[in-house]
Amino acid sequence: MRHLFLTLLTLCLSLTTFAQTADRWLQHVDYKMVIDFRDEDHQFDGTQTITYTNNSPDTLTQVFYHLYFNAFQPNSMMDVRSRTIADPDSRVKDRISKLKPNEIGYQKVLSLTQNGKKVDYHVEGTVLEVTLAKPILPGKKATFEMDFTAQVPIQIRRSGRNSKEGVAYSMAQWFPKLAEYDYEGWHSDPYVGREFHGVWGDFDVKISIDKDYVVASTGYLQNAKEVGHGYEGIEKGKPKDGKLTWHFKAPNVHDFTWAADKNYIHKIVQASNGPEMHFFWIKGQGYDKEWNQLPEYMDKVFDYLNTQIGAYPYKVYNFVQGGDGGMEYGMLTLITGQRKLESLVGVATHELIHSWFQFILATNESLHEWMDEGFNSYYGNEIDKDVLGMGEDTHGRSYRGYFYMANSGDEEPLSTHADHYNSNRAYGINAYSKGAVYLHQLSYVVGQEAFDRGMKRYYHTWKFKHPNPNDFIRIMEKESGLELDWYNQYFVYTTKQVDYGIKDVFSTGNKEYIVLNKVGKMPMPLDLQVTYTDGSKELFYIPLSIMRGEKAAENSQKRTVLNDWPWTHPTYTLEVTNGKQVEQVVIDPSGRMADIDQSNNTYQKPTGDKLAPTVGAGL
């Protein structure tokens, strides 16, 4: 009987452990690719071997690949969406619809096997739908071997050839890429507008290309001396058929990107608190001075991010001129390079920050784009203020963007899928501005010190694990000791807004009262600064009852903690008990609360012939 009891207990504990961790298994995929690139017709042939490990508790009967280049064909979903949305991306518009056969992009699968057996597959736009020859059981592996051919499109959006700045090849989303499968199921999103999600694994890639090209890439170059890459005065290896083969390996990444041009300058600088930094730009375009100054600034940014968030885990990072603006990839960013210094530093900083949020934490960008772009923008604002010395109000631009959308009538919830916004404007303001406001306002809710600790804990807890909004807010709950589910419920999943006001300040007898009004639908705790007629000041703190606690005092400020304000109550009356007269009242003196109407956030005692507030009006 005792043996049976222990067996059942062990089983129950095992099931409990599985239940607690079942939603955080991660699939794993290793790539080996050999690419033969022909620049004369902008095409390449490739062989790809994938070793896929099913770490899920599910039996898989299908897999899906992304064929991103297929988006750059007339009548693709990207093309039609761009031509029918009210505010199309100026870089796309109707350009795809006008591409000629030798200008389009495509990825064609020539053969595909699973463990040596042919599989059935079907191409649906930018997605390859594969029916497996044999199901992949939980904990088992499968090997997929593919032959494919591709054509690089005219550079329109991120990827492509012959960009406006003259970069020959920006090779992002260039290979058949296995889609992610996680606790929410398959993520085989078609390539319509933006954002990506991927499976971590190791890449081993060989690219044969004309000997005159310089290649920048994700990963670590294995044969630098052979290709003469970064070694002044060292003769390149002997080309084969006029080509050199560049061999890269990249450990534990979820994407692989490269760029190539015959006129790239390559500069290597070791960061003082970070990786080896590589800079690639086209010489002689009038911006060599700016690119040579860029390492000094990026060194400071690396130091800040490593200190404030957590250590960058790779040995190399590449800043590469290419693409159509700025876009982050594994160990690399593609940025347009014809920029004055401030602009070049700005775009390089923004894309570098993505390495922490898009590449290492790697939230599903399609579903939670604000957790990437918005968190990035928040730290970009902080870097502008603390590292680059661009003023104290750098977060103001994020708030102004959010306020514009909040008052436009066109706001959509942060939980909207990135491709499904009604307008590009709504996506952009939500992802970048409201996402940044989400963090800065949260620092007001929990206190800056708890917030800063929480961000470090979030990174160390969830790096390489695809966290979601609940994962993030739970970290902040643990660090602050506050209940914060309401914050996401309001600010992420609805468009309800924060709006508080000072309804009245009045006297009765020798007592003074301040009446506050909750105008908006989203509740918040309140910091209230009161200035008295004798010049003294007092900070009051009104907790929100559903927080089940209060934030710690910030900056060693003394404060008076009042009774909680239940979110159901439209008004709150504060009695001044120190016998002093109120001169001024300010809601949220730190300015971090995203109050959409701040015209009623300050009370100033009338002077001269102005009438005093009506006695008892707030009761």
C-alpha positions as CSV (number, residue, x, y, z in Angstrom):
1,M,0.0,0.0,0.0
2,R,2.8,2.4,1.0
3,H,4.6,1.6,-2.4
4,L,1.3,2.3,-4.3
5,F,0.9,5.6,-2.4
6,L,4.4,6.8,-3.2
7,T,4.0,5.8,-6.9
8,L,0.8,7.8,-7.1
9,L,2.4,10.8,-5.3
10,T,5.3,10.7,-7.7
11,L,2.9,10.6,-10.6
12,C,0.9,13.5,-9.3
13,L,4.0,15.6,-8.7
14,S,5.2,14.8,-12.3
15,L,1.9,15.8,-13.8
16,T,1.8,19.0,-11.7
17,T,5.3,19.9,-12.9
18,F,4.3,19.2,-16.5
19,A,1.2,21.3,-16.1
20,Q,3.2,24.2,-14.8
21,T,5.8,24.2,-17.6
22,A,3.9,22.7,-20.5
23,D,3.3,26.0,-22.2
24,R,6.9,26.9,-22.3
25,W,8.4,24.1,-24.3
26,L,10.3,25.4,-27.3
27,Q,10.8,23.8,-30.7
28,H,14.3,23.6,-32.1
29,V,15.5,23.6,-35.7
30,D,19.0,23.4,-37.1
31,Y,19.7,24.6,-40.7
32,K,22.5,23.6,-43.1
33,M,22.3,25.5,-46.3
34,V,24.6,25.7,-49.4
35,I,23.8,28.5,-51.8
36,D,25.1,29.1,-55.3
37,F,24.4,32.8,-56.2
38,R,24.3,34.2,-59.7
39,D,24.4,38.0,-59.8
40,E,24.0,38.1,-63.5
41,D,20.3,37.1,-63.2
42,H,19.9,37.8,-59.5
43,Q,19.0,34.2,-58.8
44,F,20.3,31.4,-56.7
45,D,20.0,27.7,-56.1
46,G,20.1,26.2,-52.7
47,T,20.1,23.0,-50.8
48,Q,18.7,23.0,-47.3
49,T,18.9,20.3,-44.6
50,I,16.8,20.8,-41.5
51,T,16.9,18.8,-38.3
52,Y,13.7,19.6,-36.5
53,T,13.1,18.6,-32.8
54,N,9.5,18.4,-31.7
55,N,9.7,19.4,-28.0
56,S,6.0,19.9,-27.8
57,P,3.6,17.5,-26.1
58,D,1.7,17.2,-29.5
59,T,2.0,14.8,-32.4
60,L,2.7,16.8,-35.6
61,T,1.1,15.8,-38.9
62,Q,2.0,19.0,-40.8
63,V,4.7,21.6,-40.9
64,F,4.7,25.0,-42.7
65,Y,7.5,27.0,-44.3
66,H,7.5,30.7,-45.0
67,L,8.4,31.7,-48.6
68,Y,8.7,35.4,-48.0
69,F,10.0,36.4,-51.5
70,N,6.7,35.3,-53.0
71,A,5.1,38.4,-51.5
72,F,6.9,40.5,-54.2
73,Q,4.7,39.4,-57.1
74,P,1.7,41.2,-58.6
75,N,-1.6,40.3,-56.9
76,S,0.1,38.9,-53.8
77,M,-1.5,39.6,-50.5
78,M,1.1,42.3,-49.7
79,D,0.4,43.9,-53.1
80,V,-3.4,43.9,-52.8
81,R,-3.3,45.1,-49.1
82,S,-1.0,47.9,-50.1
83,R,-3.2,49.0,-52.9
84,T,-6.4,48.9,-50.9
85,I,-5.5,50.2,-47.4
86,A,-6.3,53.8,-46.8
87,D,-2.7,54.9,-46.0
88,P,-0.3,52.6,-47.8
89,D,3.4,52.4,-46.9
90,S,5.1,55.0,-49.2
91,R,7.8,52.5,-49.9
92,V,5.3,49.9,-51.3
93,K,2.2,51.6,-52.7
94,D,1.5,50.0,-56.0
95,R,5.1,49.1,-56.9
96,I,4.7,45.3,-56.5
97,S,1.8,45.4,-59.1
98,K,4.2,46.9,-61.7
99,L,7.0,44.4,-61.3
100,K,8.1,42.6,-64.5
101,P,8.9,38.8,-64.5
102,N,12.6,39.4,-64.1
103,E,12.0,41.9,-61.2
104,I,9.7,39.8,-59.0
105,G,10.8,37.7,-56.1
106,Y,10.1,34.0,-55.7
107,Q,11.1,30.9,-53.8
108,K,10.4,27.7,-55.6
109,V,10.7,24.3,-53.8
110,L,12.0,21.7,-56.3
111,S,12.0,18.7,-53.9
112,L,11.3,18.0,-50.3
113,T,11.8,14.8,-48.2
114,Q,11.2,13.9,-44.6
115,N,13.7,11.3,-43.4
116,G,14.4,10.4,-47.0
117,K,10.7,10.0,-48.0
118,K,8.9,12.4,-50.3
119,V,6.2,14.5,-48.7
120,D,3.2,16.2,-50.2
121,Y,3.3,20.0,-50.2
122,H,1.3,22.9,-51.6
123,V,2.3,26.5,-52.1
124,E,-0.3,29.1,-50.9
125,G,1.2,32.5,-51.5
126,T,4.0,33.0,-49.1
127,V,3.4,29.8,-47.2
128,L,4.4,26.2,-48.0
129,E,1.9,23.7,-46.6
130,V,3.5,20.3,-46.0
131,T,1.7,17.0,-45.1
132,L,4.2,14.8,-43.3
133,A,5.1,11.4,-44.6
134,K,5.1,10.2,-41.0
135,P,3.9,12.1,-37.9
136,I,6.5,13.6,-35.6
137,L,5.9,12.3,-32.1
138,P,6.6,14.4,-29.0
139,G,10.3,14.4,-28.2
140,K,11.3,13.0,-31.6
141,K,13.3,14.5,-34.5
142,A,12.8,14.7,-38.2
143,T,15.2,15.6,-41.0
144,F,13.9,17.6,-44.0
145,E,16.0,17.9,-47.1
146,M,15.0,20.5,-49.7
147,D,16.3,21.7,-53.1
148,F,15.0,25.2,-54.0
149,T,15.6,28.0,-56.3
150,A,14.9,31.7,-55.8
151,Q,15.0,35.1,-57.5
152,V,15.8,38.2,-55.6
153,P,13.2,41.0,-56.2
154,I,13.8,44.6,-56.9
155,Q,14.2,46.1,-53.4
156,I,10.8,47.3,-52.3
157,R,10.4,46.3,-48.6
158,R,13.3,45.2,-46.5
159,S,14.7,42.6,-48.9
160,G,15.8,42.9,-52.4
161,R,18.4,44.1,-54.9
162,N,19.6,47.4,-56.2
163,S,18.2,49.6,-53.4
164,K,17.8,53.4,-53.8
165,E,21.2,53.8,-52.1
166,G,22.9,51.5,-54.5
167,V,23.3,48.4,-52.3
168,A,23.4,45.3,-54.5
169,Y,21.8,42.8,-52.2
170,S,19.8,43.0,-48.9
171,M,19.1,39.4,-48.2
172,A,16.4,39.2,-45.5
173,Q,13.7,36.6,-45.5
174,W,15.5,35.0,-48.3
175,F,15.3,31.2,-47.6
176,P,12.4,28.8,-47.0
177,K,12.0,29.2,-43.2
178,L,10.2,26.7,-41.0
179,A,7.2,28.3,-39.2
180,E,7.0,28.4,-35.4
181,Y,4.8,26.0,-33.5
182,D,4.2,26.8,-29.8
183,Y,1.6,26.6,-27.0
184,E,-0.8,28.7,-29.2
185,G,-0.3,26.3,-32.2
186,W,1.2,27.0,-35.7
187,H,2.2,30.6,-36.7
188,S,2.1,30.3,-40.4
189,D,1.1,33.9,-41.0
190,P,1.3,35.0,-44.7
191,Y,3.7,37.9,-45.4
192,V,1.3,40.8,-45.8
193,G,2.9,43.8,-44.1
194,R,5.3,43.3,-41.2
195,E,6.7,41.5,-38.2
196,F,8.0,38.0,-37.9
197,H,8.2,35.0,-35.5
198,G,10.8,32.2,-35.7
199,V,12.2,29.0,-34.2
200,W,15.6,29.1,-32.4
201,G,18.4,26.8,-33.7
202,D,21.9,26.7,-35.1
203,F,22.6,27.8,-38.7
204,D,25.5,26.6,-40.9
205,V,25.4,28.5,-44.2
206,K,27.7,28.5,-47.2
207,I,27.2,31.2,-49.8
208,S,29.1,31.1,-53.1
209,I,29.1,34.5,-54.9
210,D,31.2,36.5,-57.3
211,K,34.7,37.0,-55.8
212,D,34.4,40.8,-55.9
213,Y,31.5,41.0,-53.3
214,V,32.0,41.7,-49.7
215,V,29.4,39.8,-47.6
216,A,28.0,40.9,-44.2
217,S,26.0,38.3,-42.4
218,T,24.4,36.9,-39.3
219,G,26.8,34.6,-37.5
220,Y,30.5,34.0,-37.3
221,L,32.6,33.9,-40.5
222,Q,34.5,30.6,-40.6
223,N,36.9,31.3,-43.4
224,A,37.9,35.0,-43.1
225,K,41.4,34.5,-44.5
226,E,40.1,32.6,-47.5
227,V,37.7,35.4,-48.5
228,G,40.0,38.2,-47.4
229,H,37.3,39.5,-45.1
230,G,38.5,42.1,-42.7
231,Y,42.2,41.2,-43.2
232,E,44.0,44.1,-44.8
233,G,46.7,42.9,-47.2
234,I,45.8,39.2,-47.1
235,E,45.3,37.7,-50.5
236,K,41.9,36.1,-51.0
237,G,41.7,32.4,-51.7
238,K,41.6,31.1,-55.2
239,P,38.1,31.6,-56.7
240,K,36.3,28.7,-58.2
241,D,34.5,29.7,-61.4
242,G,35.0,33.3,-60.4
243,K,33.3,32.8,-57.0
244,L,34.3,32.6,-53.4
245,T,32.4,30.7,-50.8
246,W,31.6,32.5,-47.5
247,H,31.0,30.1,-44.6
248,F,29.0,31.4,-41.6
249,K,27.8,29.6,-38.4
250,A,25.3,31.2,-36.1
251,P,24.4,29.5,-32.8
252,N,20.9,29.7,-31.2
253,V,19.3,32.3,-33.5
254,H,15.8,32.4,-35.1
255,D,16.7,34.0,-38.4
256,F,19.6,34.4,-40.8
257,T,20.2,37.5,-42.9
258,W,23.0,38.7,-45.1
259,A,23.9,41.6,-47.5
260,A,26.5,41.9,-50.3
261,D,28.0,44.7,-52.3
262,K,31.3,45.2,-54.2
263,N,31.9,48.6,-52.7
264,Y,31.4,47.8,-49.0
265,I,33.9,49.3,-46.6
266,H,34.3,47.0,-43.6
267,K,35.4,48.4,-40.2
268,I,35.8,46.4,-37.0
269,V,35.7,48.0,-33.5
270,Q,35.7,46.1,-30.2
271,A,33.0,47.5,-27.9
272,S,34.3,48.3,-24.4
273,N,31.4,46.5,-22.8
274,G,30.0,44.3,-25.5
275,P,30.8,42.4,-28.7
276,E,33.0,43.0,-31.7
277,M,31.2,45.6,-33.8
278,H,31.3,45.3,-37.6
279,F,30.3,48.3,-39.8
280,F,29.6,47.9,-43.5
281,W,28.8,50.8,-45.8
282,I,29.3,51.8,-49.4
283,K,32.3,54.1,-49.7
284,G,32.3,57.3,-51.6
285,Q,28.7,58.3,-51.1
286,G,29.5,61.3,-49.0
287,Y,28.8,59.8,-45.6
288,D,32.1,58.1,-44.8
289,K,32.7,60.6,-41.9
290,E,29.4,59.8,-40.3
291,W,30.0,56.0,-40.5
292,N,33.5,56.4,-39.1
293,Q,32.0,58.3,-36.1
294,L,29.2,55.8,-35.6
295,P,31.3,53.2,-33.5
296,E,31.9,55.7,-30.8
297,Y,28.2,56.1,-30.2
298,M,27.3,52.5,-30.5
299,D,29.9,51.6,-27.9
300,K,28.1,53.8,-25.4
301,V,24.7,52.3,-26.4
302,F,26.0,48.7,-25.9
303,D,27.3,49.6,-22.5
304,Y,23.9,51.2,-21.5
305,L,21.8,48.2,-22.7
306,N,24.1,45.6,-21.2
307,T,23.9,47.5,-17.9
308,Q,20.2,48.4,-17.8
309,I,18.6,45.3,-19.3
310,G,21.2,42.4,-19.5
311,A,24.2,41.2,-21.3
312,Y,24.1,40.8,-25.1
313,P,24.9,37.0,-25.5
314,Y,26.7,36.9,-28.9
315,K,30.3,37.8,-29.8
316,V,29.5,39.9,-32.9
317,Y,27.1,42.6,-34.1
318,N,26.9,44.0,-37.6
319,F,25.7,47.5,-38.7
320,V,25.1,47.2,-42.4
321,Q,24.0,49.7,-45.0
322,G,21.1,48.1,-46.8
323,G,17.3,47.6,-46.9
324,D,14.8,50.5,-47.0
325,G,15.0,52.2,-43.7
326,G,16.0,50.1,-40.7
327,M,15.2,46.6,-39.7
328,E,16.6,44.2,-37.1
329,Y,17.9,40.7,-37.7
330,G,20.0,38.1,-35.9
331,M,23.3,39.7,-34.9
332,L,22.8,42.3,-37.6
333,T,20.7,45.3,-38.7
334,L,20.1,46.6,-42.2
335,I,19.9,50.4,-42.2
336,T,19.9,53.1,-44.9
337,G,23.2,54.8,-44.7
338,Q,22.9,58.1,-46.4
339,R,22.2,60.0,-43.2
340,K,23.6,62.8,-41.2
341,L,25.3,61.7,-37.9
342,E,22.3,62.3,-35.6
343,S,20.0,60.3,-37.9
344,L,22.5,57.6,-38.4
345,V,23.0,57.2,-34.7
346,G,19.3,57.2,-34.2
347,V,18.4,54.4,-36.6
348,A,21.4,52.3,-35.5
349,T,20.5,52.7,-31.9
350,H,16.8,51.8,-32.5
351,E,17.7,48.7,-34.5
352,L,20.4,47.6,-32.0
353,I,17.9,47.7,-29.1
354,H,15.8,45.2,-31.1
355,S,18.5,42.6,-30.4
356,W,17.2,42.5,-26.8
357,F,13.5,42.6,-27.4
358,Q,12.9,41.1,-30.9
359,F,15.8,38.8,-31.1
360,I,16.7,37.5,-27.6
361,L,13.3,37.8,-25.9
362,A,11.6,37.3,-29.2
363,T,8.0,37.9,-28.4
364,N,5.7,37.0,-31.3
365,E,5.9,40.3,-33.1
366,S,2.8,39.6,-35.2
367,L,0.6,39.2,-32.1
368,H,2.4,41.5,-29.7
369,E,4.3,44.0,-31.9
370,W,4.1,46.7,-29.1
371,M,6.2,44.5,-26.8
372,D,9.0,44.8,-29.4
373,E,8.6,48.2,-31.0
374,G,7.2,49.9,-27.9
375,F,9.7,48.5,-25.5
376,N,12.4,49.5,-28.0
377,S,11.1,53.0,-28.3
378,Y,11.0,53.4,-24.5
379,Y,14.7,52.5,-24.2
380,G,15.4,54.7,-27.3
381,N,13.9,57.6,-25.4
382,E,15.9,56.7,-22.3
383,I,19.2,56.5,-24.4
384,D,18.5,59.8,-26.1
385,K,18.1,61.4,-22.6
386,D,20.7,59.7,-20.6
387,V,23.4,58.7,-23.1
388,L,23.1,61.0,-26.1
389,G,22.0,64.1,-24.1
390,M,19.0,65.1,-26.2
391,G,17.0,66.7,-23.4
392,E,14.7,65.5,-20.6
393,D,11.4,65.3,-22.5
394,T,12.4,62.5,-24.9
395,H,9.3,60.4,-23.8
396,G,7.1,63.4,-24.8
397,R,7.1,62.3,-28.4
398,S,5.6,58.9,-27.5
399,Y,2.9,60.5,-25.4
400,R,2.0,63.0,-28.1
401,G,1.7,60.2,-30.7
402,Y,-0.6,58.2,-28.3
403,F,-2.7,61.3,-27.4
404,Y,-3.2,62.0,-31.1
405,M,-4.6,58.5,-31.8
406,A,-6.5,58.4,-28.5
407,N,-8.4,61.5,-29.4
408,S,-8.8,60.7,-33.1
409,G,-11.6,58.1,-32.8
410,D,-9.6,55.6,-34.7
411,E,-7.7,54.0,-31.9
412,E,-7.5,50.2,-31.8
413,P,-6.5,47.9,-28.9
414,L,-2.8,47.0,-28.5
415,S,-3.9,43.4,-28.8
416,T,-4.7,43.8,-32.5
417,H,-2.6,41.6,-34.8
418,A,0.1,43.6,-36.6
419,D,-1.3,42.9,-40.1
420,H,-5.0,43.5,-39.2
421,Y,-5.0,47.1,-38.2
422,N,-7.5,49.3,-40.1
423,S,-4.6,51.7,-41.0
424,N,-0.8,51.8,-41.0
425,R,-1.1,54.9,-38.9
426,A,-3.0,53.1,-36.2
427,Y,-0.4,50.2,-36.2
428,G,2.5,52.6,-36.1
429,I,1.3,54.7,-33.2
430,N,0.2,51.7,-31.2
431,A,3.3,49.7,-31.8
432,Y,5.8,52.5,-31.2
433,S,4.1,55.2,-29.2
434,K,1.5,53.5,-27.1
435,G,3.9,50.6,-26.5
436,A,6.5,53.0,-25.1
437,V,3.8,54.8,-23.0
438,Y,2.8,51.4,-21.6
439,L,6.3,51.0,-20.1
440,H,6.8,54.6,-18.9
441,Q,3.3,54.8,-17.4
442,L,4.0,51.4,-15.7
443,S,7.1,52.9,-14.1
444,Y,4.7,55.4,-12.5
445,V,2.3,52.7,-11.3
446,V,5.0,50.5,-9.7
447,G,7.7,53.0,-9.0
448,Q,10.9,53.6,-11.1
449,E,13.2,51.4,-8.9
450,A,10.8,48.4,-9.0
451,F,10.3,49.0,-12.7
452,D,14.1,49.0,-13.4
453,R,14.6,45.8,-11.4
454,G,11.6,44.2,-13.2
455,M,13.0,44.9,-16.6
456,K,16.3,43.1,-15.7
457,R,14.4,40.2,-14.2
458,Y,12.1,40.0,-17.2
459,Y,15.1,39.7,-19.5
460,H,16.9,37.1,-17.5
461,T,13.8,35.1,-16.9
462,W,12.4,35.1,-20.4
463,K,15.3,35.4,-22.8
464,F,15.1,32.8,-25.6
465,K,11.6,31.8,-24.5
466,H,9.0,34.0,-26.5
467,P,7.3,35.8,-23.6
468,N,3.8,37.1,-23.9
469,P,2.0,40.1,-22.2
470,N,1.0,38.1,-19.2
471,D,4.5,36.8,-18.7
472,F,5.8,40.4,-18.6
473,I,3.2,41.7,-16.2
474,R,3.7,38.8,-13.8
475,I,7.4,39.7,-13.6
476,M,6.4,43.2,-12.6
477,E,3.9,41.9,-10.1
478,K,6.6,39.8,-8.4
479,E,9.1,42.6,-8.4
480,S,6.6,45.3,-7.1
481,G,4.4,43.1,-4.9
482,L,1.4,44.6,-6.6
483,E,-1.5,43.1,-8.5
484,L,-1.3,44.4,-12.0
485,D,-3.6,42.3,-14.2
486,W,-6.0,45.2,-14.4
487,Y,-3.3,47.3,-16.2
488,N,-3.1,44.9,-19.1
489,Q,-6.8,44.4,-19.2
490,Y,-7.4,48.1,-19.7
491,F,-4.4,49.4,-21.6
492,V,-3.7,46.4,-23.8
493,Y,-7.0,44.7,-24.5
494,T,-9.3,47.8,-24.6
495,T,-9.1,51.4,-25.8
496,K,-10.4,52.8,-22.5
497,Q,-8.4,55.8,-21.5
498,V,-7.0,57.5,-18.4
499,D,-8.6,60.9,-17.6
500,Y,-8.6,62.4,-14.1
501,G,-9.4,65.9,-13.1
502,I,-9.6,68.3,-10.1
503,K,-13.3,68.8,-9.7
504,D,-13.2,71.3,-6.8
505,V,-11.2,72.8,-4.0
506,F,-13.2,74.4,-1.3
507,S,-13.3,75.4,2.4
508,T,-15.7,74.8,5.2
509,G,-14.9,76.3,8.5
510,N,-11.1,75.9,9.0
511,K,-10.9,72.8,6.8
512,E,-10.1,72.5,3.1
513,Y,-11.1,69.8,0.8
514,I,-9.9,68.6,-2.6
515,V,-12.4,66.8,-4.8
516,L,-10.9,64.6,-7.6
517,N,-12.9,63.3,-10.6
518,K,-12.4,60.1,-12.6
519,V,-13.6,61.1,-16.1
520,G,-12.0,58.3,-18.1
521,K,-12.8,54.6,-17.9
522,M,-9.3,53.4,-17.0
523,P,-8.5,53.6,-13.3
524,M,-5.1,54.6,-12.0
525,P,-3.4,55.2,-8.6
526,L,-2.7,58.9,-8.2
527,D,0.3,61.0,-7.1
528,L,-1.0,64.4,-6.0
529,Q,1.2,67.4,-5.2
530,V,-0.3,70.1,-3.1
531,T,1.4,73.5,-2.6
532,Y,0.2,75.6,0.3
533,T,0.0,79.4,0.6
534,D,3.1,79.4,2.9
535,G,5.1,77.9,0.1
536,S,5.4,74.4,1.6
537,K,4.6,71.3,-0.5
538,E,3.1,67.9,0.3
539,L,2.9,64.8,-1.9
540,F,-0.2,62.6,-1.4
541,Y,-0.5,59.1,-2.8
542,I,-3.9,57.5,-3.5
543,P,-3.6,53.8,-4.1
544,L,-5.9,51.9,-6.4
545,S,-7.8,49.3,-4.5
546,I,-7.4,46.6,-7.1
547,M,-3.6,46.9,-6.9
548,R,-3.8,45.3,-3.3
549,G,-0.9,47.5,-2.2
550,E,1.1,50.6,-2.9
551,K,4.2,51.5,-4.7
552,A,7.3,52.5,-2.7
553,A,8.1,56.2,-2.3
554,E,10.3,57.4,-5.2
555,N,13.5,59.4,-4.9
556,S,13.3,59.3,-1.1
557,Q,10.3,61.7,-1.3
558,K,8.1,62.0,1.8
559,R,4.5,61.5,1.1
560,T,1.2,61.0,2.8
561,V,-0.6,57.7,1.8
562,L,-4.4,58.0,1.7
563,N,-7.1,55.5,1.6
564,D,-7.6,53.4,-1.6
565,W,-9.8,54.7,-4.4
566,P,-12.1,52.0,-5.7
567,W,-12.4,52.1,-9.5
568,T,-16.2,52.1,-9.2
569,H,-16.3,55.5,-7.5
570,P,-16.3,58.5,-9.8
571,T,-15.1,61.0,-7.2
572,Y,-12.6,61.1,-4.3
573,T,-12.5,63.7,-1.6
574,L,-9.3,64.5,0.2
575,E,-9.4,66.5,3.5
576,V,-6.4,68.7,4.3
577,T,-5.9,68.2,8.0
578,N,-2.8,70.3,8.7
579,G,-4.6,73.6,8.9
580,K,-2.9,75.1,5.9
581,Q,-4.5,76.7,2.9
582,V,-4.2,75.2,-0.6
583,E,-2.5,77.3,-3.2
584,Q,-2.0,74.8,-6.0
585,V,-2.9,71.1,-6.7
586,V,-1.2,69.1,-9.5
587,I,-2.2,65.5,-10.5
588,D,0.8,63.4,-11.4
589,P,3.7,65.9,-11.1
590,S,6.1,63.4,-12.8
591,G,4.0,63.5,-16.0
592,R,4.2,59.8,-16.6
593,M,0.4,59.1,-16.4
594,A,-1.1,59.0,-19.9
595,D,-4.0,61.3,-19.0
596,I,-5.6,62.3,-22.3
597,D,-7.0,65.6,-21.1
598,Q,-4.6,67.4,-18.8
599,S,-6.4,70.7,-18.9
600,N,-8.1,69.8,-15.6
601,N,-5.1,68.3,-13.9
602,T,-3.9,71.5,-12.2
603,Y,-5.8,73.8,-9.7
604,Q,-4.5,77.3,-8.9
605,K,-6.1,79.3,-6.2
606,P,-7.8,82.4,-7.6
607,T,-6.2,85.8,-6.8
608,G,-7.3,89.4,-7.0
609,D,-10.9,90.0,-8.1
610,K,-11.5,86.4,-9.2
611,L,-14.2,84.6,-7.4
612,A,-13.2,81.8,-5.0
613,P,-14.5,78.3,-5.6
614,T,-18.0,77.7,-4.4
615,V,-18.0,76.4,-0.8
616,G,-19.3,72.8,-0.6
617,A,-19.6,72.4,-4.4
618,G,-17.7,69.1,-4.4
619,L,-19.9,67.4,-1.8
